[in-house]
C-alpha cells in the first residue's frame, strides 16, 4: 500500500492517541541491521532503533536463526509450564546482572516489568508509597503511569500533573530529584516502599544522573529501609557503553527492570531482584506470554550477539565519537544548548540562544530535513526539543560520519520557517 493508503487506514482503525513523527511519514517495509527501506525503495540510516530496541540491528540474521529454530520446535507455552528456554535465559541474565541480582520474572513490556517491580517492592516492604524523579518515564499501566514524571505521558484524566516542586504524594507517589528532597520525604513519611528512577533518563531528554548521585541517595534509602528500582528498559544491554547504565555509577539496585533491547524487537521484559526480595513474592502470579520460548530464544540470541561482537566496547567508542562530533556542532551553532549522554545514548537540546526557551519547532525541522537526507532520528524531552541519538549498536564509523555531515548541512539551513 502507499503511505497515503496506510494513513487513511490508520485514521479509520487505530486509536487517535497514536501520532507519528514527520508531516508525511514514510511507510517502512524492510530493515536490515542499521538500515531501513520504505515502499519506494529509499534507504535510511536508522539512528533511533525503535527507541533503543534494535541494539543488535534490524532483522539480525544471527538472532533470527535462533527464533526460526525455536518456532520449528515449540512456539508457545505459558510460564505455568516447565520449558527450557526461559530457564536458560534466567541463568544468562543472572550472569550479566550486577551484584547479587539473580531472580527474574518474565513478562512482555517495560510497562508490565515496572508494574511488577513496584508491586514487588510493596510486597517486600509492606509499605505503600513511592518516590520517583521528575522527567522519568516508566510505562502505561496504572502504577507505572503514576510514577511517570512527564506530564504528556500521564494519560489518566484523574492523574494531576507531577508537582514542579516538592509536595505531598500524588497517587501515592512523591516526585523528587535531589538527595535533599528525598531525605526530607523519608524523614516525614515511613510508608515509602521504593525509589524508582532511570539511571539515564530517556524520554525526559537523555539526562544522565549526576556523578556521585547514587552515592548520596543509596545510603538515605538504606537508612529508611526503602528499596531502589533501576529502570533499565531503555538504557540496558550495551546502549550506554556498559551492559547496564547502573554500572557507570557503581550501582547495584534492589530491583532492575528490563525490556526493549532484551529481545531485539521480539517482545519480552523482566523484573529482576535478589534471593531475599524474591522470596517475599509467594502469592500466585503468572504472565500468559511472558517468557514464552520464542521470546526467550530471541533474548538468548541477542545476549550472545552482544557478547560475541563486543558491543559494549563498540558502543562506548562510537558514542565518544558521536558526542565529540555533537559538541563540535554545538560550538558552531548556538541553537544547540547542551549535548549530553553516555555511549550511544546521546541528546542534543535545542533552545533559543538568548532566552533559553525550548525550540520544539526547530527540533521537528531538523528531523524533517534529516529524513530527506535518509536519516531517521528521534526526539524527546519535556518540551520535545531534544534530538535523540540511539542507533543500533552495529553502526560503523562511516555511518557516524554520514550522520554528522547531514546534521551540519541541516544546521546551516535557514531555520526561519521553524520559528
C-alpha positions in Angstrom: 0.0 0.0 0.0 1.0 3.6 -0.4 1.8 5.8 2.6 -1.4 7.7 1.9 -3.5 4.5 2.0 -1.7 3.5 5.2 -2.6 6.8 6.9 -6.2 6.5 5.7 -6.5 3.1 7.4 -4.8 4.5 10.5 -7.4 7.2 10.8 -10.2 4.7 10.4 -9.0 1.8 12.6 -6.3 2.9 15.1 -6.8 5.0 18.2 -6.4 8.7 17.6 -3.9 8.9 20.5 -1.3 7.4 18.3 0.7 10.0 16.5 3.7 9.8 14.1 6.9 11.7 13.5 7.0 13.6 10.2 4.5 15.5 8.2 4.5 12.8 5.5 5.7 9.7 7.3 7.4 7.0 5.2 5.9 3.6 5.1 8.7 1.3 6.1 8.7 -2.2 4.6 12.1 -3.6 5.3 15.0 -3.4 7.8 18.5 -4.9 8.0 20.9 -4.1 10.7 21.3 -0.3 10.9 19.2 0.4 7.8 15.5 0.8 6.9 13.8 0.9 3.5 10.4 2.4 2.6 8.0 1.1 0.0 9.5 3.3 -2.7 12.9 1.6 -2.1 14.6 4.6 -0.4 17.2 3.6 2.1 17.5 5.3 5.5 20.2 5.1 8.3 18.2 4.4 11.4 19.6 6.5 14.3 16.7 5.8 16.7 16.5 2.0 16.7 12.8 2.0 17.7 13.7 3.9 20.8 16.7 1.7 21.9 15.1 -1.6 20.9 17.2 -2.8 18.0 20.6 -2.7 19.7 21.8 -5.7 17.6 20.2 -4.3 14.4 17.1 -4.9 12.4 16.4 -8.5 11.3 19.8 -9.6 12.6 20.3 -13.0 10.9 22.2 -14.4 13.9 19.2 -13.8 16.2 16.5 -14.6 13.6 18.1 -18.1 13.0 17.6 -18.7 16.8 14.0 -17.6 16.6 13.2 -19.7 13.5 14.8 -22.8 15.0 12.6 -22.3 18.2 9.5 -21.8 16.1 10.1 -25.1 14.5 10.3 -26.8 17.9 7.9 -25.1 20.3 6.2 -21.8 19.8 4.3 -21.2 23.0 3.5 -22.4 26.4 2.7 -20.1 29.3 5.0 -19.9 32.2 2.9 -22.2 34.4 4.6 -25.0 32.4 8.2 -26.0 32.5 10.2 -25.2 29.4 13.9 -25.0 28.8 14.5 -21.6 27.1 13.1 -19.5 30.0 15.5 -21.3 32.4 18.4 -20.8 30.1 17.6 -17.1 29.8 17.2 -16.7 33.6 20.6 -18.2 34.0 22.2 -15.9 31.4 20.7 -12.8 33.0 22.0 -13.8 36.4 25.4 -14.0 34.8 25.3 -10.4 33.4 23.2 -8.6 36.0 25.1 -6.5 38.5 25.8 -7.7 42.1 23.5 -10.3 43.6 20.6 -9.7 41.3 19.7 -13.2 40.1 15.9 -13.9 40.2 13.8 -12.9 37.2 10.1 -12.7 36.4 9.5 -12.5 32.7 6.7 -10.5 31.1 6.1 -8.7 27.8 6.7 -5.0 28.1 8.6 -2.4 30.1 5.3 -1.1 31.5 4.5 -4.6 32.8 8.0 -5.0 34.2 7.8 -1.7 36.1 4.3 -2.5 37.3 5.6 -5.8 38.6 8.7 -4.2 40.2 6.5 -1.7 42.1 4.2 -4.4 43.3 7.2 -6.5 44.4 8.5 -3.5 46.4 5.2 -3.1 48.2 5.1 -6.9 49.0 8.7 -7.0 50.2 8.5 -3.9 52.4 4.8 -3.9 53.5 4.7 -0.2 52.5 2.5 1.6 50.0 4.2 4.8 48.6 6.9 5.5 46.1 9.4 8.3 45.2 10.0 9.0 41.5 12.0 11.5 39.6 10.6 14.3 37.6 11.1 13.6 33.9 11.1 9.9 34.3 9.0 7.6 32.0 8.1 4.2 33.5 5.1 3.0 31.5 1.4 3.0 30.5 -0.1 0.8 33.3 -1.7 2.5 36.3 1.2 2.1 38.8 3.9 2.7 36.1 2.0 5.8 34.9 1.6 7.1 38.4 5.4 7.1 38.9 5.9 8.8 35.4 7.1 12.3 35.8 6.4 13.5 32.2 3.0 15.3 32.0 2.2 14.2 28.4 2.5 10.5 29.3 0.2 10.7 32.4 -2.8 10.0 30.2 -5.2 9.1 33.0 -7.5 12.1 33.3 -7.7 11.6 37.0 -4.0 12.0 37.5 -2.9 15.6 38.1 0.5 16.6 36.6 3.5 15.9 38.8 4.3 18.9 41.0 7.2 21.1 39.9 8.5 21.4 43.5 8.4 19.0 46.5 4.8 18.3 47.6 2.7 15.6 49.2 2.2 12.3 47.4 0.1 12.2 44.2 -1.5 8.8 43.7 0.9 7.5 46.5 3.9 9.0 44.6 6.3 11.7 45.7 8.3 13.4 43.0 11.8 14.4 44.0 15.2 14.7 42.3 17.8 15.8 44.7 19.2 13.9 47.7 18.0 16.7 49.9 14.4 16.4 48.6 14.5 12.6 49.1 15.9 13.0 52.6 13.1 15.4 53.6 10.4 13.0 52.3 11.9 10.0 54.1 12.2 11.9 57.3 8.5 12.7 57.3 6.9 9.5 55.9 7.8 5.9 56.9 5.4 4.4 54.4 7.7 4.7 51.3 8.4 1.3 49.7 10.8 2.2 46.9 12.5 4.9 44.9 12.3 4.3 41.1 14.5 6.0 38.6 16.2 5.7 35.2 20.0 5.9 35.7 19.9 7.9 32.5 16.5 9.4 31.6 15.5 8.6 28.1 12.2 10.3 27.2 12.9 13.0 29.7 15.7 14.3 27.4 18.7 11.9 27.6 19.7 13.1 31.0 22.4 11.1 32.9 22.3 11.1 36.6 24.9 13.4 38.1 28.2 11.9 39.2 28.0 10.9 42.8 24.2 11.0 42.8 23.6 7.4 43.8 26.4 7.5 46.3 24.3 10.1 48.2 20.9 8.6 47.6 21.5 5.0 48.3 22.6 5.5 52.0 19.4 7.5 52.5 17.3 4.7 51.2 19.1 2.1 53.2 18.7 4.1 56.4 15.0 4.1 55.9 14.5 0.6 54.6 13.5 1.9 51.1 14.2 -0.2 48.0 15.8 1.2 44.8 14.3 0.2 41.5 16.6 0.9 38.5 14.5 1.2 35.3 17.0 0.0 32.6 14.2 -0.6 30.0 15.7 2.0 27.6 19.4 2.1 28.8 20.1 -1.6 29.2 22.1 -4.0 27.0 25.2 -2.1 26.0 23.3 1.1 25.0 25.5 3.3 27.2 28.8 1.5 26.7 28.2 -0.8 29.7 25.8 -3.7 29.8 23.6 -1.6 32.1 23.7 2.2 32.8 23.8 1.5 36.5 27.3 0.2 36.1 28.6 3.7 35.3 27.6 4.7 38.9 28.8 1.5 40.6 25.1 1.0 41.4 23.6 -2.4 42.4 19.8 -1.7 42.7 17.4 -3.9 44.7 15.3 -4.4 41.6 16.1 -3.9 38.0 13.6 -3.7 35.1 14.4 -4.7 31.5 12.8 -4.8 28.1 13.3 -3.2 24.7 16.7 -4.5 23.5 16.4 -7.7 25.6 14.5 -9.3 22.7 15.9 -7.1 20.0 12.4 -6.4 18.7 10.7 -9.6 19.9 8.6 -8.6 22.9 10.0 -9.6 26.2 10.6 -7.9 29.5 11.6 -8.8 33.1 12.0 -7.5 36.6 14.9 -8.9 38.4 15.9 -9.0 42.1 17.8 -10.7 44.9 17.1 -14.0 46.5 15.9 -12.3 49.7 13.5 -10.0 48.0 12.2 -12.6 45.6 11.4 -14.9 48.5 8.7 -12.5 49.6 6.7 -12.9 46.4 4.9 -16.1 47.1 1.3 -15.4 46.2 0.3 -16.8 42.8 1.3 -14.8 39.7 1.9 -15.5 36.1 2.2 -13.9 32.7 0.5 -15.7 29.8 3.0 -14.6 27.2 5.9 -13.7 29.5 9.0 -15.9 28.9 7.5 -17.8 26.0 10.1 -20.0 24.2 10.3 -17.8 21.1 10.9 -14.6 23.0 13.5 -16.3 25.2 15.3 -17.7 22.1 15.5 -14.1 20.7 16.8 -12.8 24.0 19.4 -15.5 24.3 20.5 -14.8 20.7 20.7 -11.1 21.5 22.8 -11.7 24.6 25.2 -13.9 22.6 25.5 -11.4 19.8 26.2 -8.5 22.3 28.9 -10.6 23.8 30.4 -12.1 20.7 30.5 -8.7 18.9 31.7 -6.9 22.0 29.0 -4.3 21.5 29.6 -2.7 24.9 33.1 -1.6 23.8 31.8 -0.6 20.4 29.0 1.5 21.9 31.5 3.3 24.1 34.0 4.0 21.4 31.4 5.1 18.8 29.5 7.0 21.5 32.6 9.0 22.4 33.0 9.9 18.7 29.3 10.9 18.4 29.4 13.1 21.5 32.6 14.8 20.3 31.0 15.5 16.9 27.9 16.9 18.5 29.9 19.1 20.8 31.8 20.5 17.8 28.5 21.3 16.2 27.4 23.0 19.4 30.4 25.2 19.3 29.4 26.4 15.8 25.6 26.5 16.2 24.4 28.3 19.4 20.9 26.8 18.9 22.3 23.6 20.4 22.1 24.5 24.1 23.5 21.3 25.5 25.0 17.9 24.4 24.8 15.0 26.9 24.7 11.3 27.1 26.6 8.0 27.7 27.7 5.7 24.9 25.3 5.6 22.0 22.5 7.2 24.0 23.0 10.9 23.3 20.9 14.0 23.2 21.2 17.5 21.8 18.9 20.1 23.4 17.7 22.9 21.1 16.9 26.3 22.7 16.9 30.0 21.9 20.4 31.2 22.5 19.2 34.5 24.0 16.3 33.4 26.2 16.9 29.7 26.7 13.3 28.9 25.6 12.9 25.4 24.2 12.6 25.2 20.4 10.4 22.1 19.6 9.6 23.6 16.2 13.3 23.6 15.2 13.6 20.1 16.5 10.9 19.0 14.2 12.5 20.9 11.4 15.8 19.1 11.9 14.0 15.7 11.9 12.2 16.5 8.6 15.4 17.7 6.9 17.3 14.6 8.1 14.5 12.4 6.7 15.0 14.0 3.3 18.7 13.1 3.6 18.0 9.5 4.6 18.5 9.7 8.3 15.9 8.6 11.0 16.4 10.4 14.3 14.3 10.6 17.5 13.1 13.4 19.7 12.2 13.7 23.4 12.4 16.0 26.4 9.7 17.6 28.4 9.3 20.2 25.7 10.1 17.8 22.9 13.1 19.9 22.0 15.9 17.3 22.4 17.3 15.4 19.4 17.7 11.8 20.5 20.6 9.7 19.1 20.0 6.0 19.9 21.1 3.9 16.9 21.6 0.2 16.5 25.0 -0.5 18.1 26.2 -2.1 14.9 26.6 1.3 13.1 30.0 2.0 11.5 32.4 4.9 11.6 31.2 5.7 8.1 27.6 5.8 9.3 28.6 8.2 12.0 30.4 10.5 9.6 27.3 10.5 7.3 25.0 11.4 10.2 27.3 14.3 11.4 27.7 15.6 7.8 23.9 15.6 7.4 23.4 17.4 10.7 25.9 20.0 9.7 24.0 20.6 6.4 20.7 21.0 8.2 22.1 23.4 10.9 23.4 25.5 8.1 19.9 25.9 6.6 17.6 28.9 7.3 15.5 27.9 10.3 13.0 30.8 9.9 10.2 28.5 8.8 10.6 26.6 12.1 10.3 29.6 14.4 
